[in-house]
Amino acid sequence: MLTKGDNAPNVTLKDSDGGDFTLERYRGKPLVVYFYPKADTPGCTNEAKDFTTLADAFASAGVPVIGVSRDTPAKLKKFAAKYGLAVILASDEGGEFCEAFGTWVEKSLYGRKYMGVERATFLVGADGVVQTVWPKVKVKGHAQAVLEAVQAL
């Protein structure tokens, strides 16, 4: 997993409308990138809703929030519409972005091992360097903690 001081990789993803999306587009301003396992599941929905609730505060700080999963752009579009999400959602269907950030990991559920996206958040500085990492995120209170880190920049 990337750590503080690492350069954030610039891989092309698809946004929820199917258009190309890169982190390079946001160079020159800080950025929050959060990874979540699967759209429209309870934890992922609550996390996206929490970031949406604080969207105005992130915007006031000049910091976009990008949610990344391996869901298709069409699924992300439905997810955003269903819950009125105000964060940018990006699709990493091929997994290159998750791999580059180190969030594609082996998981275990009921003794069964499988590969999946680890819930993690990265605060990337205006220069493209990772400022803060939140690995193995617990959803409750997380968006607020990220906002406080953003406001401390």
Wavefront OBJ file of the C-alpha trace (Angstrom):
o trace
v 0.000 0.000 0.000
v 1.200 3.505 -0.747
v 2.459 5.420 2.263
v 3.027 9.051 3.149
v 5.577 10.586 0.776
v 4.843 8.251 -2.158
v 3.794 9.706 -5.498
v 0.178 8.945 -6.382
v 0.050 6.958 -9.634
v -1.777 8.381 -12.630
v -3.819 5.592 -14.200
v -6.755 6.290 -16.519
v -10.111 5.153 -15.133
v -13.702 5.593 -16.263
v -16.045 7.910 -14.391
v -19.691 7.030 -13.754
v -20.612 8.463 -17.173
v -18.010 6.288 -18.938
v -15.633 9.191 -19.622
v -11.885 9.053 -19.020
v -10.736 10.051 -15.560
v -7.183 10.666 -14.294
v -5.742 12.105 -11.108
v -3.571 14.335 -13.294
v -6.722 16.368 -13.971
v -6.582 17.515 -10.335
v -2.853 18.273 -10.136
v -2.312 21.613 -8.417
v -4.858 21.018 -5.665
v -5.189 18.470 -2.877
v -7.429 15.475 -3.481
v -9.068 12.736 -1.410
v -9.144 9.289 -3.034
v -11.059 6.599 -1.200
v -11.301 2.955 -2.210
v -14.323 0.835 -1.359
v -15.175 -2.811 -2.137
v -18.569 -2.690 -3.854
v -21.195 -0.085 -4.684
v -24.637 -0.339 -3.105
v -23.573 -2.494 -0.167
v -24.233 -1.232 3.374
v -20.723 -0.104 4.387
v -19.883 1.374 0.991
v -23.222 3.171 0.813
v -22.794 4.662 4.284
v -19.262 5.800 3.467
v -20.372 7.481 0.220
v -23.319 9.117 1.990
v -21.026 10.392 4.763
v -18.661 11.967 2.224
v -21.702 13.425 0.419
v -22.997 14.964 3.649
v -19.655 16.764 3.984
v -19.297 17.563 0.257
v -19.838 21.310 0.760
v -17.111 21.439 3.424
v -14.682 19.564 1.153
v -15.605 21.923 -1.720
v -15.058 24.964 0.523
v -11.594 23.596 1.281
v -11.008 23.161 -2.471
v -10.520 19.413 -2.174
v -12.413 17.038 -4.492
v -13.396 13.595 -3.163
v -13.049 10.610 -5.516
v -14.487 7.179 -4.686
v -12.917 4.229 -6.525
v -14.210 0.676 -6.843
v -14.004 -2.110 -9.412
v -17.690 -1.696 -10.292
v -18.687 -0.821 -13.851
v -19.387 2.817 -14.759
v -23.067 1.914 -15.284
v -23.324 0.457 -11.764
v -21.623 3.546 -10.307
v -24.045 5.822 -12.145
v -27.035 3.927 -10.694
v -25.417 3.963 -7.243
v -24.877 7.737 -7.358
v -28.411 8.401 -8.612
v -30.046 6.070 -6.078
v -28.482 7.859 -3.100
v -27.961 11.367 -4.530
v -24.210 11.083 -4.058
v -22.137 14.250 -4.430
v -18.727 12.585 -4.729
v -16.986 11.648 -7.959
v -17.122 7.899 -8.531
v -14.524 6.206 -10.713
v -14.448 2.669 -12.082
v -11.299 0.561 -11.928
v -12.734 -2.519 -13.604
v -9.308 -3.822 -14.589
v -7.844 -3.206 -11.141
v -4.708 -1.306 -12.228
v -5.444 1.663 -9.964
v -6.218 -0.541 -6.959
v -2.984 -2.447 -7.599
v -0.984 0.794 -7.914
v -2.312 2.106 -4.582
v -1.984 -1.312 -2.927
v -5.660 -1.720 -2.082
v -6.144 -4.990 -4.030
v -5.447 -7.474 -1.249
v -6.150 -10.996 -0.086
v -9.167 -11.097 2.192
v -10.781 -13.831 4.223
v -14.444 -14.469 4.966
v -15.633 -17.521 6.884
v -12.279 -19.176 6.224
v -12.467 -18.599 2.469
v -9.626 -16.544 0.997
v -10.237 -14.283 -1.978
v -8.909 -11.093 -3.562
v -10.780 -7.848 -2.997
v -10.542 -4.106 -2.500
v -9.451 -2.998 0.956
v -11.340 0.030 2.214
v -8.651 2.730 2.381
v -8.391 6.495 1.904
v -5.538 8.660 0.666
v -5.089 12.408 0.972
v -2.963 13.443 -2.004
v -1.284 16.841 -1.943
v -1.370 19.396 -4.741
v 2.025 18.089 -5.877
v 0.710 14.529 -6.321
v 2.450 13.222 -3.198
v 0.482 11.194 -0.642
v 0.088 13.250 2.552
v -1.984 10.893 4.719
v -3.178 7.287 4.470
v -6.081 5.678 6.297
v -5.755 1.884 5.812
v -8.432 -0.620 6.807
v -11.037 2.103 7.241
v -13.947 1.754 9.625
v -16.800 3.778 8.112
v -18.305 5.437 11.178
v -16.735 8.885 11.624
v -14.205 8.353 8.834
v -15.384 11.096 6.450
v -15.255 13.602 9.323
v -11.694 12.534 10.207
v -10.641 12.999 6.578
v -12.282 16.434 6.472
v -10.376 17.468 9.604
v -7.097 16.386 7.973
v -8.023 18.373 4.854
v -8.816 21.466 6.909
v -5.446 21.142 8.690
v -3.529 21.438 5.372
l 1 2 3 4 5 6 7 8 9 10 11 12 13 14 15 16 17 18 19 20 21 22 23 24 25 26 27 28 29 30 31 32 33 34 35 36 37 38 39 40 41 42 43 44 45 46 47 48 49 50 51 52 53 54 55 56 57 58 59 60 61 62 63 64 65 66 67 68 69 70 71 72 73 74 75 76 77 78 79 80 81 82 83 84 85 86 87 88 89 90 91 92 93 94 95 96 97 98 99 100 101 102 103 104 105 106 107 108 109 110 111 112 113 114 115 116 117 118 119 120 121 122 123 124 125 126 127 128 129 130 131 132 133 134 135 136 137 138 139 140 141 142 143 144 145 146 147 148 149 150 151 152 153
